[in-house]
Amino acid sequence: MFCSSRIRLQGSVAGLTGLLCLLLWSSASAVEPDKGATITYEGGVRPVLKTHCFRCHGEAGTVEGGLDLRLRRLIMKGGESGPIIDIENPSDSVLLERVTTGEMPPEEVKHRPTPDEIDILRQWVMNEAPGVTEPDGLDPSEYITTAEKSFWSYQPLLQPEIPITNHPALVRAPIDAFLLHSLEGRGLSFGEEAGRHTLIRRLSFDLWGLPPTPQQVERFVGDSSPLAYERLVDQLLSSPRYGERWGRHWLDVAGYADSEGYTDEDTQRPDAWRYRDYVIQAFNGGKPINQFFVEQLAGDELVSRPYGDLSPQELDALIATGFLRMAPDGTATAANKSVAINDSIAKSLEIISSSMLGMTVACAECHDHRYDPISQKDYYRFRAIFEPAYHWKSWQTPNKRRQSLYTDDDRTQAAEIEEQAKEIEVGRTEKQQEFIQATFEKQLAKLPEEMREVVRLAHDTPDKERTAEQKELLKKNPSVNVTASSLYLYDRKAADELKALADKANEVRKTKPPERFVRVLAESVADNVPVSHLFIRGDHEQPGEQVSAAGFRILGGTLFPDDLELPSTGRRLQFARWLTSDRHPLSARVFVNRVWLHHFGRGLVNTPGDFGQLGEPASHPELLDYLASEFRSSGWNLKRLHRVLVLSTAYRQSSRPSEDGLRADPENHLLWRMPVRRVEAEVLRDSILQISGELLLDAFGPSVPVMADRDGKFVVGIENLNAGRPGAVIPLKGQDFRRSVYVQVRRSRRLTVLDTFDAPRMTPSCIQRSYSASATQSLMLMNGEFPIARAEQLATRVMTEASNELPPQIDFAWQLCYSRQPDPDELSSAINYVQQTEKSYRERHAKSDDRTRRQFAMASLCHALLSSNEFLYIE
């Protein structure tokens, strides 16, 4: 929001209204004053002014009242009526007078100056407005201060030294040394190591997104080898379940969806699942993350054209560009196509920058970034990297971006099969004419002999050439009007023979190789390269100056000129290789931070999509740099990074709190214990299905559909509407019990059981999941059809696979749900609960048998286990 009233005042305060629209941008203070340091224009004042008032005083050529605030020397120059700061008598400066008395901004402006902001301005003015010397030729629109350049996340990535600790025996890995060094500085240390039951459950959920089986737990707990834990880690990392778990994390930040969104139609994306499968296979196959990035940003530029006989590697690269097509796209259905196109491009850039750069750039579409050193020109230079592929003036709607995967052999085979089908159809056509003619002759013979030749002549005359008398004659004798569509009325045997020939042709066509499609982003030929412009105020109908493809200036402003040796511009390929080079300070840091977040519940930077001024600072900056540099030098090997993290002492800690820890670090930022984390929505559903014995582990392929049931809830199922209402249920033959990563992600139809537990909304992506605790969740677990049905199935499993005795059945249920056995008190309470429930059921249903009563009581117990905190949370 900005100041809607632009009051122009006379004299030296002519521009002050615009200056103080700093309060309209945000109610939060842009900068907190450092009580012990001298406030300079660059280090203290400029961030405030940039945050709130550059829009009216300098940005995009707007200089209200002749007052430009983007450089100190321009402020000292003042506006149309003179300076707004009096160096000789600073307390008399109009700026301070208007701000401190509350006269500015105008009273209709809702957000007022914060005390910190006012204090920054006061200290600066009273100290003679200090600042660095600015060259006369400095372009204010390109100015990046020393303070901005020195911000931690923009610094080159260097490997720090591993610190020395007082307790080296606790250091299993270098990351332990960094964490322990910080803990010891606060008089703390690591907590005790978690028990084996806890560790295998933690690892299984972290690496698979599923609980361990009782057999896995028994093997691990009973393995006395000192390498047992490492072997477990390697087993989990080598399973296909790993890619399904960690692929889901990347699909969040990529904004994966099986529908376009944007409009109410929310059109389905029939081929999006191929990108999902690519991601899962990339994680399972250990694809280096730098290659993973390059393929997603420029996979089409790695593949020769035309896209014919593709190798598996080339096909992977092409499918990977689906990443650039994940943003909502309403261009096929939106009323204003130009707006929809540019919104889709903007959302795509938002996904790219947040997932790979850890930067928020969206607001720079319309104006300079209010907090970070990203100008509007920077934004459109960045957009120019992708513009040849998006090309908004020659936009391709989603269906036109479907690339056929037919090979030359496929086309040859399909053509041969088509010829066979056509030969059958030619024979059928000849027979049809024979049958029609024979039937006509039969019908003609039934007429009086004197009429036959006249009727024959009328019949053989083309319709357009018939006289009125001929038309009338045929009308009076309809039996001779034998056609292909009416032949069956005269000769059923002939009609059946023709139908059999048509069916035969169709069956032959079905033997053609199926034509598969993939959703891709690819540039048009290089001679159709659009000229990129800055859009004034972000309005595509107001193109401003021309810009060239380049990175952000704060990161070096690398130019990406067109590569004349490629059929495309090569801009994205250059950008991708720069992004994954040793020169880029952010990509490795951002990715490593995400991995840390998913293992420890909190990122080293707890704003994973924002490593800028508004993001949280790194809790352990040296540790982050160490991990990022090691990750890069290891060849961007993700599985190796997992091993480094989960083999550490820090990861193996118990989650049990201590008095010293709670007193010194109540938020556990220093990681003196392992955080307790709630499972994600998909993990909850998948875990319940696995425990009940129903989980189907079929991998890959088209997404399992989602539909609305009769109550308006979104459930797994094939939509079968009858007059707008759900019709008969179409069986999915077990597909409804596949892992959640394979369930359709419709932007307008989020699976209700997942939605209740904070499944992400892809608008356009999910940078970081939120975890709520609500009454709706409790009600769903208590009354929802899904948990109740699964609890009944779990009871059946327990009664079938365990002994007929109650204690072993309860023991088995505990192991399935909690990866441990019940303690004596828990077992005793559970036995008592089941027995009392059986008794109550018998009183209500006197004719019931023992197994029915046990089934009911055991289902009730299982329902309670699946709804408990111990099941929902990972220690």
Residue pairs with C-beta under 8 A, 6 or more apart in sequence:
1 24
1 25
2 21
2 24
2 25
2 55
2 56
3 17
3 18
3 21
3 24
3 56
3 105
3 109
5 17
5 106
5 108
5 109
6 17
6 18
6 56
6 64
7 17
7 106
8 14
8 17
8 64
8 65
9 16
9 17
9 65
10 81
11 81
11 82
12 78
12 79
12 81
12 82
12 83
12 84
12 94
13 79
13 81
13 84
13 94
13 98
13 104
14 64
14 65
14 66
14 67
14 79
14 80
14 81
15 56
15 57
15 63
15 64
15 65
15 66
15 67
15 69
15 79
15 84
16 65
16 67
16 84
16 94
16 95
16 98
16 104
17 56
17 64
17 104
17 105
17 106
18 53
18 55
18 56
18 57
18 64
18 65
18 67
19 49
19 53
19 56
19 57
19 67
19 69
19 84
19 95
19 104
20 52
20 53
20 98
20 99
20 104
20 105
20 109
20 113
21 52
21 53
21 55
21 56
21 105
21 109
22 30
22 48
22 49
22 51
22 52
22 53
22 113
22 117
23 52
23 105
23 109
23 111
23 112
23 113
24 52
24 105
24 109
24 110
24 111
25 51
25 52
25 111
25 370
26 51
26 52
26 111
26 370
27 111
27 114
28 114
29 114
29 116
29 117
30 47
30 48
30 50
30 51
30 52
30 117
30 370
30 371
31 44
31 47
31 48
31 116
31 117
31 120
32 116
33 39
33 44
33 116
33 119
33 120
33 123
34 44
37 43
38 127
38 130
39 45
39 120
39 123
39 124
39 127
39 130
40 124
40 130
40 131
40 132
41 72
41 75
41 124
41 129
41 130
41 131
41 132
42 72
42 131
42 132
42 145
42 146
42 147
43 145
43 147
44 120
44 123
44 124
45 120
45 121
45 124
45 129
46 70
46 145
47 371
47 613
48 117
48 120
48 121
49 57
49 69
49 70
50 70
50 368
50 370
50 371
51 370
51 371
52 370
53 69
54 69
54 70
54 367
54 368
55 62
55 367
56 62
56 64
57 63
57 64
57 65
57 67
57 68
57 69
57 70
58 68
58 69
58 70
58 74
58 140
58 141
59 70
59 141
59 367
59 368
59 376
60 367
60 376
60 536
60 537
60 544
65 79
65 80
65 81
66 79
66 80
67 75
67 78
67 79
67 80
67 84
68 74
68 75
68 77
68 140
69 75
70 140
70 141
70 143
71 134
71 138
71 140
71 143
72 129
72 131
72 132
72 134
73 134
74 140
75 84
75 85
75 129
76 83
76 85
76 87
76 129
77 83
78 84
78 85
84 93
84 94
84 95
85 93
85 95
85 125
85 129
86 92
86 93
86 94
87 128
87 129
90 96
90 125
90 126
90 127
90 128
90 129
91 126
93 125
95 121
95 125
96 121
96 122
96 125
97 103
98 104
99 113
99 118
99 121
100 118
100 122
102 112
105 112
124 130
132 146
134 143
141 368
141 375
141 377
142 375
142 377
142 553
144 373
144 553
144 554
145 373
148 372
148 373
148 554
149 373
149 554
151 612
151 613
152 617
152 618
152 621
153 358
153 585
153 586
153 589
153 611
153 612
154 554
154 555
154 585
154 586
155 585
156 583
156 585
157 582
157 585
157 588
157 589
157 625
157 628
157 629
157 632
158 625
158 629
159 625
159 626
159 629
159 630
159 633
160 622
160 625
160 626
162 174
162 177
162 178
162 626
163 177
163 178
163 181
163 622
164 177
164 181
165 171
165 177
165 180
165 181
165 184
166 184
167 180
167 184
167 189
170 176
170 180
170 189
170 190
170 649
171 177
171 180
171 649
172 647
172 648
172 649
173 644
173 647
173 648
173 649
174 626
174 630
175 623
175 626
175 627
175 644
175 645
175 648
175 650
176 190
176 648
176 649
176 650
178 620
178 622
178 623
178 626
179 190
179 620
179 623
179 650
179 670
179 671
180 189
180 190
180 649
182 620
182 670
183 189
183 190
183 670
183 671
183 672
186 664
186 665
186 670
187 660
187 664
188 660
188 661
188 664
188 665
188 670
188 672
189 672
190 649
190 650
190 653
190 672
191 653
191 654
191 655
191 656
191 658
191 661
191 672
191 673
191 674
192 653
192 654
192 656
193 649
193 652
193 653
193 654
194 202
194 652
194 653
194 654
194 655
194 674
194 875
195 654
196 220
196 221
197 217
197 221
197 819
197 820
198 654
198 655
198 875
199 229
199 652
200 212
200 216
200 217
200 220
200 221
200 232
200 819
201 211
201 212
201 217
201 818
201 819
201 874
201 875
202 674
202 874
202 875
203 232
203 233
203 236
203 646
204 210
204 211
204 212
204 216
204 236
204 819
205 211
205 679
205 683
205 874
206 245
206 598
206 599
206 646
206 874
207 233
207 236
207 237
207 241
207 242
207 245
207 246
207 642
207 646
208 236
208 239
208 241
208 242
208 244
208 245
209 241
209 244
209 245
209 248
209 680
209 682
209 683
209 686
209 687
210 241
210 245
210 683
210 686
210 687
210 690
210 695
211 687
211 690
211 691
211 816
211 817
211 819
212 220
212 819
213 816
214 812
214 815
214 816
214 819
217 815
217 819
217 820
220 228
220 232
223 231
225 231
229 647
229 652
230 647
233 642
233 643
233 646
233 647
234 643
236 242
237 639
237 642
237 643
240 284
240 697
240 699
241 697
242 283
242 284
243 279
243 280
243 281
243 282
243 283
243 284
243 285
244 280
244 699
244 739
244 741
246 283
246 598
246 638
247 276
247 279
247 280
247 282
247 283
247 741
248 682
248 740
248 741
249 594
249 598
250 279
250 283
251 276
251 279
251 741
252 760
252 765
252 766
252 767
252 769
253 351
253 354
253 355
253 594
253 609
253 765
253 766
253 767
254 275
254 279
254 296
254 323
254 326
254 351
254 355
254 765
255 326
255 327
255 347
255 351
255 762
255 764
255 765
255 766
256 272
256 275
256 276
256 279
256 326
256 745
256 762
257 269
257 272
257 326
257 328
257 745
257 746
257 747
257 762
258 268
258 269
258 272
258 273
258 703
258 744
258 745
258 746
259 266
259 267
259 268
259 269
259 745
259 746
259 747
259 748
259 749
260 266
260 267
260 268
260 269
260 328
260 329
260 330
260 332
260 333
260 398
260 747
261 328
261 329
261 330
261 747
261 748
261 762
261 763
262 328
262 329
262 330
262 333
262 334
262 340
262 343
262 344
263 330
263 333
263 334
264 748
265 333
266 746
266 747
266 748
266 749
267 332
267 333
267 398
268 746
269 398
269 519
270 517
270 702
271 402
271 517
271 518
271 519
272 322
272 326
272 519
272 703
273 700
273 701
273 702
273 703
273 742
274 319
274 322
274 518
274 519
275 319
275 320
275 322
275 323
275 325
275 326
275 519
276 703
276 741
276 742
277 700
277 701
278 316
278 319
278 320
278 322
280 699
280 700
280 741
281 316
281 700
282 292
282 316
283 638
286 637
286 638
286 639
288 635
288 636
288 637
289 591
289 631
289 636
289 637
289 638
290 580
290 635
290 636
291 636
292 320
292 636
293 356
293 576
293 579
293 580
293 587
294 302
294 573
294 576
294 577
294 580
295 302
295 316
295 317
295 320
295 321
296 320
296 321
296 323
296 324
297 321
297 323
297 324
297 352
297 356
297 572
297 573
297 575
297 576
297 579
298 321
298 572
298 573
298 575
298 576
299 316
299 317
299 318
299 319
299 320
299 321
299 520
300 317
300 318
300 321
300 389
300 520
300 521
300 522
300 523
300 568
301 523
301 566
301 568
301 570
301 572
301 573
302 314
302 317
302 573
303 310
303 314
303 317
303 318
304 314
305 567
307 318
307 403
307 404
307 405
308 406
308 407
308 408
309 407
309 408
309 409
310 318
310 405
310 407
315 405
315 518
318 403
318 518
318 520
318 522
319 518
319 520
321 520
321 521
321 522
322 518
322 519
322 520
322 521
323 351
324 348
324 352
324 386
324 389
324 521
325 348
325 398
325 401
325 519
325 520
325 521
326 348
326 351
326 762
326 764
326 765
327 344
327 345
327 347
327 348
327 350
327 351
327 764
328 343
328 344
328 347
328 747
328 762
328 763
328 764
329 340
329 344
329 397
329 398
330 340
330 343
330 344
331 337
331 340
331 341
331 344
331 395
331 397
331 398
332 397
332 398
332 399
334 340
337 395
338 392
338 540
338 541
339 540
341 390
341 392
341 395
342 392
342 540
344 390
345 383
345 386
345 390
345 392
346 362
346 365
347 764
348 386
348 390
348 764
349 361
349 362
349 379
349 382
349 383
349 386
350 361
350 362
350 764
350 765
351 764
351 765
352 386
353 359
353 360
353 361
353 382
354 360
354 609
354 610
354 765
354 767
355 590
355 609
355 765
355 767
356 579
356 587
356 590
356 591
357 579
357 586
357 587
357 590
357 611
358 586
358 589
358 590
358 593
358 605
358 608
358 609
358 610
358 611
358 615
359 372
359 374
359 552
359 586
359 610
359 611
359 612
360 369
360 372
360 609
360 610
360 612
360 614
361 369
361 374
361 378
361 379
361 382
361 552
363 369
363 370
364 374
364 375
364 376
364 378
364 379
365 376
365 379
365 535
365 538
366 376
366 537
366 538
367 376
367 537
367 538
368 374
368 375
368 376
369 375
371 612
371 613
371 614
372 554
372 612
372 613
372 614
373 553
373 554
374 552
374 554
375 553
376 534
377 534
377 545
377 547
378 552
378 553
378 554
380 532
380 533
380 534
380 535
380 547
381 532
381 547
381 548
381 549
381 550
381 551
381 552
381 557
382 550
382 551
382 552
383 532
384 532
384 547
384 548
384 549
384 550
384 571
385 549
385 550
385 560
385 571
385 572
385 575
386 571
386 572
387 530
387 532
387 549
388 523
388 524
388 528
388 529
388 530
388 568
388 569
388 571
389 521
389 522
389 523
389 568
389 572
390 521
391 523
391 524
391 528
391 530
392 530
392 540
393 530
394 524
394 528
394 530
398 519
401 519
401 520
401 521
401 522
402 517
402 518
402 519
402 520
403 517
403 518
403 519
403 520
403 522
404 515
404 516
404 517
405 515
405 516
405 517
405 518
406 414
406 513
406 515
406 516
410 513
410 515
413 512
413 513
414 512
414 513
414 515
417 508
417 509
417 511
417 512
418 509
418 512
420 508
421 505
421 506
421 508
421 509
422 505
424 501
424 504
424 505
424 508
425 501
425 502
425 505
427 501
428 498
428 501
428 502
428 505
431 494
431 497
431 498
431 501
432 484
432 487
432 498
435 487
435 491
435 494
435 497
435 498
436 482
436 483
436 484
436 487
438 491
439 482
439 487
439 490
439 491
439 494
440 459
440 480
440 482
442 490
443 479
443 480
443 482
443 490
444 452
444 455
444 456
444 459
444 480
445 452
446 479
447 455
447 477
447 480
451 477
454 473
455 473
455 474
455 477
455 480
457 470
458 466
458 470
458 471
458 473
458 474
459 474
459 480
459 481
461 470
466 474
474 480
474 481
482 490
487 494
487 495
487 498
488 495
522 568
523 568
523 569
525 567
526 562
526 564
526 566
526 567
526 568
526 569
529 562
529 569
531 546
532 546
532 547
532 548
532 549
533 543
533 544
533 545
533 546
533 547
534 543
534 544
534 545
534 547
535 542
535 543
535 544
536 542
536 543
536 544
548 559
548 561
549 559
549 560
549 561
549 569
549 571
549 575
550 557
550 558
550 559
550 560
551 557
551 558
551 560
551 575
551 578
555 584
555 585
555 586
556 583
558 578
560 570
560 571
560 574
560 575
560 578
561 571
562 569
562 570
562 571
563 569
563 570
563 571
563 573
563 574
566 573
578 584
579 587
580 587
580 636
582 632
586 611
588 628
588 629
588 631
588 632
588 636
589 605
589 611
589 624
589 625
589 628
590 608
590 611
591 628
591 631
592 624
592 627
592 628
592 631
592 641
593 603
593 604
593 605
593 608
593 624
594 603
594 608
595 638
595 641
595 642
595 645
596 603
596 604
596 624
596 627
596 645
597 603
597 606
597 608
597 768
599 642
599 645
599 646
599 651
600 645
600 650
600 651
600 671
600 674
600 675
601 675
601 676
601 677
602 669
602 675
604 618
604 619
604 620
604 621
604 623
604 624
605 611
605 615
605 616
605 617
605 618
605 619
605 624
606 616
606 619
607 614
607 615
607 616
607 768
608 767
608 768
609 767
609 768
610 767
618 624
619 669
619 670
627 641
627 644
630 641
630 644
631 637
631 641
634 640
634 641
645 651
650 671
650 674
651 674
652 674
653 671
653 672
653 673
653 674
654 673
654 674
654 875
655 673
655 674
655 675
655 676
655 875
656 673
657 673
658 672
658 673
661 668
661 672
661 673
665 672
668 675
674 875
676 873
676 874
676 875
677 771
677 873
677 874
678 771
678 773
678 872
678 873
678 874
679 687
679 872
679 873
679 874
680 757
680 758
680 759
680 769
681 740
681 753
681 754
681 755
681 756
681 757
681 758
681 759
682 739
682 740
682 741
682 754
682 759
684 757
684 872
685 740
685 751
685 753
685 754
685 786
686 695
686 739
686 740
687 871
688 786
688 787
688 790
688 866
689 695
689 737
689 790
691 790
691 794
691 816
691 817
691 866
692 790
692 791
692 793
692 794
692 797
693 793
693 794
693 797
694 737
694 790
694 793
695 737
695 738
695 739
696 734
696 735
696 737
696 738
696 739
697 738
697 739
698 735
698 738
698 742
699 742
700 742
701 742
703 742
703 743
703 744
703 745
704 716
704 732
704 735
704 736
704 738
704 742
704 743
704 744
705 716
705 717
705 718
705 719
705 744
706 714
706 715
706 716
706 717
706 743
706 744
706 746
706 749
706 751
707 714
707 715
707 716
707 717
707 718
707 719
707 720
707 726
707 749
708 714
708 715
708 719
708 726
708 749
709 715
709 717
709 726
710 725
710 726
713 752
714 746
714 749
714 750
714 751
714 752
714 755
715 751
715 752
715 753
716 732
716 736
716 743
716 751
717 729
717 730
717 732
717 736
718 730
718 732
719 726
720 726
720 727
720 728
720 729
720 730
721 727
722 728
740 751
740 754
743 751
745 762
747 761
747 762
747 763
750 759
750 761
751 759
753 780
753 784
753 786
756 776
756 777
756 780
757 777
758 769
758 770
758 771
758 772
760 766
760 769
778 867
780 787
781 787
781 866
781 867
782 867
787 863
787 866
787 867
788 863
790 866
791 859
791 860
791 862
791 863
791 866
792 855
792 859
792 862
794 813
794 816
794 859
794 862
794 866
795 855
795 858
795 859
795 861
795 862
796 855
797 816
798 809
798 812
798 813
798 816
798 858
798 862
799 809
799 851
799 854
799 855
799 858
801 812
802 808
802 809
802 811
802 812
803 809
806 831
806 834
806 835
806 854
807 827
807 831
809 858
810 822
810 827
810 830
810 831
810 834
810 861
811 821
811 822
811 827
813 858
813 861
813 862
813 865
814 820
814 821
814 822
814 826
814 830
814 865
815 821
817 862
817 865
817 866
817 868
817 870
817 871
818 865
818 870
818 871
822 830
830 861
833 857
833 860
833 861
834 854
834 857
834 858
834 860
834 861
835 857
837 856
837 857
837 860
837 861
838 853
838 854
838 856
838 857
841 848
841 852
841 853
841 856
841 857
842 848
842 853
845 852
845 853
865 871
